[in-house]
Amino acid sequence: MLTDKVVYDVFNSNLSVGNYTYHLAGIQAQLMRILCENCNRMVSNKYLYDMCWSRSLYCLTYKKQLNKYINKLRKLLEDDNRVIISCIHGIGYSLKVNDIGDL
């Protein structure tokens, strides 16, 4: 459970946001699992490439695909502004969960 409105079920790859539940598949599910496991910590692009595409070799195709999947996850999470996927350009991503008092 990330917040009272956002829950990710790793075993079934289901992301619940408010009253909606989304089944994540493939790379999208892997990304969400990795980000949740490293909540509030930066995860390097290299690590994400290694885990999701089984190679650390950077190429423009992987970068575009990673951006596409991250943007889809951001869209699903947008109903709770306490859960944010942030990016440090060229470094990696972080799933940040803020307390209500932090907003």
Disulfide bonds with the S-S distance in Angstrom:
none
